[in-house]
Amino acid sequence: MAEPQGHGEKSTLTATDKAVTDYVNALSEECTMLVILKSQLYAGSWGPMLDDLRNRLDGKPYIFKLANRIQDDHGIDLADYVHLP
């Protein structure tokens, strides 16, 4: 089970941490990859990633080939809960 960075044992997780961890664990492989890409390639920001996707859809130059939906992160950085193997 993924745990947020900077948090210790499962028993110290807040209700929000637990809810987000459960959500992240239920993400598809593709959605998990989007979160990882956002963190590693786009400096943790959805904005540049969305610009890339829009450019691709508009036939303009774009950096990365991505296809999947991106939802509002509600102020929670899912990358804190997704860890590479």
N, C-alpha and C positions, 0 to 999 in steps of 0.2 A: 504494500500500500504506500502510495506516495505521501510524503509529509511536507508541509511548507518549510522552506529554508529558514533556519534560525529557530526552529521549534524542536523540542526534545521528544520525549516519549509520547505515545498516543494519548495517555491519560492527561497530558497537559494541553491538549488541543482544545481550543474554544469551540463553541457550537458552530460558529461561522467557519472555522478551519475544518471541522468535521464535515460540514455540509459541502464546502468547496472541494475537499478531498474526495468525498463520495462522488460529486459531480465529475471531477477530473478522471476518476477511475472508470467512469461509465462512458467517457468520450470515445468516439471511434478512433482508429489509428490515424485517419486523415486529419481529424480535428486536433488531435494531439500534436501532429506534425505542424499544423498552422501555429499553434501556441509556441512551439519550439522555434520555428522560423521567425516569428514576431520577436522573440527574445534575442535570438542570436544574429539575425540578419538585418533587423529593422530597429535596433536599439530599444526594444521593448515598447515600440509605439505602433498602434494599428494604422495611423495616418499614412506613412510611407508605403505600407503594405497595401492599403486600399488604393492609393494612387497607382501602384504597380498593376493591380487587378483592373482598375478602370482603364488604364492605358492599354492593357491587353485587349479588353473588350472593344475599345475604340480603334484598334488596329495601329496604335502608336507604339513607339519603342517602349519596352518594359524590361525590367531586370530579371525577375524570376517567374517561371511558369507555375501558377497556382490556380487551383480550381476547387472551390468549396465555399460555403457561406461563412461569414465572420459576424459574430454577434457582439453586441455591446458587452464590454467586460465589467460593467457596474462597479468600476473602481477597484476591482480585484484582479491582480496580475496572475493569471493562471500559470504562468511560467514558474512562479514560486512553488507550485504544486506538482509540476511535471519534471521528472528527472530522467536524463538519458541513462540507458542501461550500462 
